[in-house]
């Protein structure tokens, strides 16, 4: 968790960027990310040097040569602001663009990178802020990123890529990535899903990653992200590198326009929140996706893409607008039938409509499915999230203490009242029981299972409300004779009261 003091410092730096003529929030994040990365490189070099001192061997794969030492964070940040600006602009950045060699992921995305901080005062402010951040702490680094992203409060293009961190964590926990997985996000933005998956694998499979071949897979071939925005690619690539994935496959690719033939059946896990509510011309869409489902709707085209990209046995957790669940067009119905009949639809998680505020109030759901090419859907598990731990208005303020938020609260099991404010821990625990006791739950409860036959009978509609049953409390019926007797008593009391009133007036 970043402190209020650090948040205030970020706010002041943000204002300084604005005053300095840099008002695009993505550009602000990009410039801060460059500097975070430069500092992290210096920290890594220091670790290498300490290891060399302990072992008495030369520094292994040094990041900085002796002649490049003046470009280290620990060196240039001690210079006067004017000299520091010159050093970063004319020395550090040209060196950074070629870091890792011609073929590295990082240098590929950095070749068009621009250092746009033009005043010594602004650079000094950013450097001072980053000096206070323990970048070796993944959580703090992630919180810093999340706080910066939360300042982008405009809908549309800038808001398309941002998914709340606790929702990402939920999806990663539910899919439980393993060390042998190949994970893809075809609309990766800042690579939030890939970063969370890397953190999960590092935490839960630490010993497996000690094996050289497994570590190489983690660094070079486990994580794949596509986007067609060069700024997003740079931020996403650096985000992965800051989280110690050395050579992630972050590529410039228009996922819906290009044929997926070269990527078909390559990945074992897809985690995504693709842009939706868009419409493309048929001519601008890959023909192999149109062959799966004939539509212009981006949300349906992305679903077709996910099915193409997954290996048989591969699984997916993807966020979709609620219209995908009950849309009545031929394409909507065909896609849902494909998921249920040709593959294994595992779960539908209904999210509250405020989850993506302030960007959008659209109602969404998370679909979990497994590609089988041979069916396998017996029951579909439904869960209705009514609270995710934050207020569902534009402010999105936490409703509980920090240690009680997210799908894995540090405080442990939540009370009944706390569950009313954060359903995610309950969702995660029930997900693990979906093939057991969850099968017995009534459709009046927060989660329940629906047989495939019932879904087929409703035209493959997947809206939770179409299957949820409401408890109707029975009204108490009284005997008519008892009611008539009561009315007679009331009438007699009225007559007596009138008589007493007349007597008082006489």
Secondary structure as GFF3:
##gff-version 3
##sequence-region A 1 506
A	DSSP	alpha_helix	4	19	.	.	.	ID=ss1
A	DSSP	alpha_helix	25	55	.	.	.	ID=ss2
A	DSSP	three_ten_helix	66	71	.	.	.	ID=ss3
A	DSSP	alpha_helix	73	76	.	.	.	ID=ss4
A	DSSP	alpha_helix	81	87	.	.	.	ID=ss5
A	DSSP	pi_helix	88	92	.	.	.	ID=ss6
A	DSSP	alpha_helix	93	97	.	.	.	ID=ss7
A	DSSP	alpha_helix	105	110	.	.	.	ID=ss8
A	DSSP	alpha_helix	120	131	.	.	.	ID=ss9
A	DSSP	alpha_helix	138	150	.	.	.	ID=ss10
A	DSSP	three_ten_helix	156	159	.	.	.	ID=ss11
A	DSSP	alpha_helix	165	175	.	.	.	ID=ss12
A	DSSP	beta_strand	183	185	.	.	.	ID=ss13
A	DSSP	alpha_helix	192	204	.	.	.	ID=ss14
A	DSSP	three_ten_helix	208	210	.	.	.	ID=ss15
A	DSSP	alpha_helix	212	220	.	.	.	ID=ss16
A	DSSP	beta_strand	223	227	.	.	.	ID=ss17
A	DSSP	alpha_helix	230	242	.	.	.	ID=ss18
A	DSSP	beta_strand	249	252	.	.	.	ID=ss19
A	DSSP	three_ten_helix	261	263	.	.	.	ID=ss20
A	DSSP	beta_strand	267	272	.	.	.	ID=ss21
A	DSSP	three_ten_helix	282	284	.	.	.	ID=ss22
A	DSSP	alpha_helix	287	292	.	.	.	ID=ss23
A	DSSP	alpha_helix	298	309	.	.	.	ID=ss24
A	DSSP	beta_strand	310	321	.	.	.	ID=ss25
A	DSSP	alpha_helix	323	326	.	.	.	ID=ss26
A	DSSP	alpha_helix	330	337	.	.	.	ID=ss27
A	DSSP	pi_helix	338	342	.	.	.	ID=ss28
A	DSSP	beta_strand	344	350	.	.	.	ID=ss29
A	DSSP	beta_strand	364	370	.	.	.	ID=ss30
A	DSSP	beta_strand	379	384	.	.	.	ID=ss31
A	DSSP	three_ten_helix	402	404	.	.	.	ID=ss32
A	DSSP	alpha_helix	416	419	.	.	.	ID=ss33
A	DSSP	alpha_helix	424	431	.	.	.	ID=ss34
A	DSSP	three_ten_helix	437	440	.	.	.	ID=ss35
A	DSSP	beta_strand	447	451	.	.	.	ID=ss36
A	DSSP	alpha_helix	452	457	.	.	.	ID=ss37
A	DSSP	three_ten_helix	464	466	.	.	.	ID=ss38
A	DSSP	alpha_helix	480	505	.	.	.	ID=ss39
###
